[in-house]
Amino acid sequence: MLNTKRSATSGWLLYTVVTLGFIAVVTPFVWMILGSFKNPGELLQVPPTWWPKAWTLDNYRTLFTKQSFPRYFLNSVIVAVVVTAANVTFCSMVGYALAKLHFRGKKMVFGLVMGTLMVPGMVTLVPLFVLVANLGLVDTYPGLILPFLVTPFGVFLMRQFIIELPDDLLDAGRIDGASELRIFRQIILPLCGPGVATLGILTFLGQWNNFLWPLVVAQTQDHYTLPVALALFSKNQQVTPNYGLLLAGATVVVIPVLVVFLIFQRRFIEGIATTGIK
């Protein structure tokens, strides 16, 4: 009886903590979305209002008509989609080689991959920029994309997932005369749905929200991504920033990430549970 009461108390305590955490996480996003539909006067009102008194789409109209926001949005889409597709393809290939193929120096290569995970991105920022500048790729799409085509985390993630796949399937393919590329394409990839979804979501999220590298490489507005454009837009505004416009821009930035996650959330959870990441 005492154990039952303790279990019930622990259960209610857990639900309370989870509920409070959920409220703390969701509240800023709800405020951002609702604020994007308010006029500037209501946003500066004291005390602040939670629900808009007069709904307006002026912030979104200004965002997509008077600003170069569609161009920035397109830049973010191009960079995020290309980098995500490249990581899913190349990281899966390298992960397959490190997990299932036998070649000289395999352990050393995997050690180098793990070693690069320990290096902070800020350490390689300046050398990477110098390399991109010497190649003449500053303020270009290749300059924004090429340094992130393959990431050590992606290689590690796919290697951990592929190593759990049974070798009998690969041996059966080799007995049937299939090449390693065909085995990878027709056997490995179809079985890596959760891992691919996990890598795709994490890569897309990282590139969509990437701020520092586009800020350094993109020298003109033609190649600004959304985070850079929003930051510079708020900096260049005179006196009082247009908070409604900034909230509308932030809402547009967040929506694609939420859509991608909601579509692949089941695969994402499966991938996290089966790749050794606890």
C-alpha positions in Angstrom: 0.0 0.0 0.0 2.8 2.3 0.9 4.7 1.5 -2.3 1.5 2.3 -4.3 1.1 5.7 -2.7 4.8 6.4 -3.4 4.4 5.4 -7.0 1.3 7.6 -7.4 3.1 10.6 -5.8 6.1 10.1 -8.0 3.9 9.9 -11.0 2.1 13.1 -10.2 5.4 14.8 -9.4 6.8 13.7 -12.8 3.7 15.0 -14.7 3.9 18.3 -12.9 7.6 18.8 -13.8 7.0 17.8 -17.4 4.0 20.1 -17.7 5.9 23.1 -16.2 8.8 22.3 -18.6 6.5 22.2 -21.5 4.9 25.5 -20.6 8.3 27.1 -20.2 9.4 25.9 -23.6 6.2 26.7 -25.5 5.3 30.1 -24.0 8.0 32.1 -25.9 6.9 30.6 -29.2 3.3 31.3 -28.6 4.1 34.9 -27.6 6.2 35.3 -30.8 3.5 34.1 -33.1 0.7 36.1 -31.4 3.0 39.2 -31.3 3.6 39.0 -35.1 -0.2 39.8 -35.5 -0.1 42.9 -33.3 0.4 46.5 -34.4 3.5 48.3 -33.0 1.5 50.3 -30.5 0.1 47.2 -28.9 3.5 45.5 -28.7 4.8 48.5 -26.7 1.8 48.7 -24.5 2.3 48.5 -20.7 1.1 46.2 -19.2 1.5 43.9 -22.3 -1.4 42.1 -23.8 -1.3 38.4 -24.5 -4.0 38.1 -27.1 -4.0 40.7 -29.9 -6.8 43.2 -29.6 -6.8 43.9 -33.4 -5.4 41.2 -35.6 -3.3 42.5 -38.5 -1.2 41.1 -41.3 0.6 44.3 -41.9 3.9 42.9 -40.5 3.8 40.0 -42.9 2.9 42.2 -45.8 5.8 44.5 -45.1 8.1 41.6 -44.6 7.4 40.0 -48.0 6.8 43.2 -50.1 9.1 46.0 -48.8 11.9 43.9 -47.6 14.1 41.4 -49.6 12.8 38.6 -47.4 11.8 36.2 -50.2 15.4 36.4 -51.4 16.8 35.6 -47.9 14.3 32.8 -47.5 15.3 31.3 -50.9 19.0 31.5 -49.8 18.3 29.6 -46.6 16.3 27.0 -48.4 19.1 26.4 -51.0 21.8 26.1 -48.4 19.9 24.0 -45.9 18.5 21.6 -48.5 21.7 21.1 -50.4 23.8 20.6 -47.2 21.2 18.2 -45.8 21.0 16.1 -49.0 24.8 16.0 -49.2 25.2 14.9 -45.5 22.6 12.2 -45.9 24.4 10.8 -48.9 28.0 11.2 -48.1 27.8 10.6 -44.3 25.9 7.4 -45.0 28.6 6.2 -47.5 31.4 6.9 -45.1 29.5 5.4 -42.2 28.8 2.3 -44.2 32.5 1.9 -45.1 33.6 2.4 -41.4 30.9 0.0 -40.2 30.9 -2.9 -42.7 33.9 -2.8 -44.9 37.4 -4.0 -44.1 40.4 -1.9 -45.3 43.8 -0.9 -44.1 43.7 2.2 -41.8 40.1 1.8 -40.9 40.6 2.3 -37.2 42.8 5.3 -37.8 40.2 6.9 -40.0 37.5 6.4 -37.4 39.8 7.8 -34.8 40.3 10.9 -36.9 36.6 11.3 -37.2 36.1 11.0 -33.5 39.0 13.4 -32.9 37.4 16.1 -35.1 34.3 15.9 -32.9 36.3 17.2 -30.0 37.4 20.3 -31.9 35.2 23.4 -31.4 33.9 25.1 -34.5 35.3 28.4 -33.5 38.9 27.0 -33.7 38.5 26.1 -37.4 36.5 29.2 -38.4 39.4 31.5 -39.3 41.4 28.8 -41.2 38.3 27.7 -43.0 37.5 31.3 -44.0 41.1 31.8 -45.3 40.8 28.6 -47.4 37.4 29.7 -48.8 38.8 33.2 -49.6 41.9 31.7 -51.3 39.6 29.6 -53.5 37.6 32.7 -54.5 34.4 31.4 -52.9 33.5 34.3 -50.6 30.0 35.6 -51.2 29.0 32.6 -53.2 26.7 29.6 -52.7 29.6 27.1 -52.8 31.3 29.1 -50.1 28.2 28.7 -47.9 27.7 25.1 -48.7 31.0 23.2 -49.3 32.5 23.3 -45.8 29.5 21.5 -44.4 28.9 18.8 -47.1 30.2 16.1 -44.7 30.3 16.4 -41.0 32.1 14.1 -38.4 28.9 13.9 -36.3 26.9 12.7 -39.3 29.6 10.0 -40.1 29.5 8.9 -36.5 25.7 8.8 -36.3 25.3 6.7 -39.5 28.2 4.4 -38.6 26.6 3.7 -35.2 23.3 2.9 -36.9 24.7 0.8 -39.8 26.9 -1.3 -37.6 23.8 -2.8 -35.9 22.5 -4.1 -39.2 23.0 -7.9 -39.7 26.0 -8.9 -41.9 24.0 -11.8 -43.4 22.0 -9.3 -45.6 25.2 -7.9 -47.0 26.7 -11.4 -47.6 23.5 -12.5 -49.4 23.9 -9.5 -51.7 27.5 -10.2 -52.4 26.7 -13.9 -53.2 24.1 -12.6 -55.7 26.9 -10.6 -57.4 25.9 -7.2 -56.2 28.5 -4.5 -56.0 29.2 -2.6 -52.8 27.5 0.5 -54.3 24.4 -1.5 -55.1 24.4 -3.1 -51.7 24.6 0.3 -50.2 21.8 1.7 -52.4 19.4 -1.2 -52.3 20.0 -2.8 -48.9 21.6 -0.3 -46.5 19.7 2.8 -47.3 16.2 1.3 -47.2 17.1 0.0 -43.7 18.5 3.3 -42.5 15.2 5.3 -42.5 15.3 6.3 -38.8 19.1 7.1 -39.0 18.7 9.1 -42.2 15.7 11.0 -40.7 17.6 11.8 -37.6 20.7 13.1 -39.5 18.5 15.0 -41.9 16.5 16.8 -39.2 19.6 17.7 -37.2 21.5 18.9 -40.3 18.6 20.9 -41.6 18.0 22.5 -38.2 21.7 23.4 -37.8 22.0 24.9 -41.3 18.7 26.7 -41.2 19.7 28.4 -37.9 23.4 28.8 -38.8 24.4 32.4 -38.2 28.1 32.9 -37.8 29.4 31.3 -41.0 26.9 33.0 -43.4 27.6 36.3 -41.6 31.3 36.0 -42.4 31.1 34.5 -45.9 28.1 36.4 -47.3 29.4 39.9 -48.1 26.3 41.2 -49.9 22.5 40.9 -49.4 22.2 38.6 -52.4 23.6 35.7 -50.3 22.2 36.6 -46.9 20.4 33.8 -45.1 17.4 34.4 -42.8 19.3 34.6 -39.5 21.8 37.1 -40.8 19.1 39.2 -42.5 17.0 39.4 -39.3 20.0 40.3 -37.2 21.2 43.0 -39.5 17.6 44.3 -40.1 17.1 44.8 -36.4 20.5 46.5 -36.1 19.8 49.0 -38.9 16.5 50.1 -37.7 16.3 53.7 -36.3 15.3 54.6 -32.8 12.6 52.1 -31.9 12.8 48.7 -33.7 9.7 47.4 -35.4 9.2 44.5 -33.1 6.1 43.2 -35.0 8.2 42.9 -38.1 11.0 41.1 -36.3 8.5 38.7 -34.7 6.9 38.0 -38.1 10.3 37.2 -39.5 11.2 35.0 -36.6 7.9 33.1 -37.0 8.7 32.5 -40.7 12.1 31.2 -39.7 10.7 28.8 -37.2 7.8 27.3 -39.2 9.9 25.3 -41.8 11.8 23.6 -38.9 8.6 22.7 -37.1 7.1 21.3 -40.3 10.2 19.1 -41.1 10.2 17.8 -37.5 6.5 17.0 -37.4 6.8 15.1 -40.7 9.7 13.0 -39.6 9.3 12.9 -35.8 8.5 9.2 -35.6 11.6 8.3 -37.6 13.6 10.8 -35.6 12.7 9.2 -32.3 13.5 5.7 -33.7 16.9 6.9 -34.9 17.8 8.4 -31.6 16.8 5.2 -29.8 18.7 2.9 -32.1 22.0 4.7 -32.7 23.5 4.5 -29.2 22.8 8.1 -28.3 21.3 8.1 -24.8 
